Every structure is written in structure tokens, then in C-alpha cells.
């Protein structure tokens, strides 16, 4: 088992997929960069303007996201600027970002407090994400458990 991150530091909990995910993308800025990449941001300037993030922090997070295979970095035709795009691994975070968004809609806003809404291509709000068992029935925390592997 690989017990180091690409940066050379150790995993928080090498056997736990949640811990490894948090090690890779769990800080505020990384998640917001991923969110904005999903919303079409591709350049350093776009990320900086949308997030209001310090240059050095943005540079570090973009480097780490590229290093960990979440974003792909390519040089623009002039060679001076770079474009950042989600890799397949980055796109696979869509469900996790939607789940965080929906949790926030339910628990981080007052009932009448305005907030942005994620909609599909027809303008319809996304239905709530819910884990399902193999038979398609809703799965709860009480009806699931972690099986440790050797």
C-alpha cells in the first residue's frame, strides 16, 4: 500500500478512503477551486477573481491538485499562461460536491435565507442525493457499516 502523498508526506489514515480523500482535497481552498472548475473556471486569474484567494495559496493549491491528478495543467498557445481542467478523477468529485452543497442547503442556511441553486440543463433543481442499497432502497447510517480489510 502506498503510504505517502505525492508531496512526500504521510497519509493521515492509510487504510481509510475518507481520510485519504480529505488528505487530497479536504481543505477549504482545494474544494472551492474544484467547485469553480466544475463551474467553468480554467485560468489562474479566473480562480483568483472568483475566490479572492491570495496568489501564493492559489499557486500552492493548483500545484497540489495537478500533482494529485485532480486537475490537468496545459500551457496556452502563447506559452505564458496555463489552463486548468478537471481530470476524470476531478470530474468524479461531482457527486461529492453536490452532496456537500445539498447538506449546506439543508443545514447551513436559515429556511428563508437566499442561496444559489444547482440546476440541470433544463433549469430543474437536482433531487436530493441519497445512498441506495443493491436493491435500490434508501440506505441509512444505521443500516451500513465499514468492513475492515486485512
Buried (B, 14 or more C-beta within 10 A) or exposed (E): EEEEBEEEEEBEEEEBEEBBEBBBBEBEBBBBBBBBBBEEBBEBEBBBEBBEBEEEBBEEBBEBBBBBEBBBBEEEEEEEEBBBEBBEBBBEBEEBBBBBBBEEBEEEEEEEEEEEEEEEEEEEEEEEEEEEEEEEEEBEEEEEEEEEEE
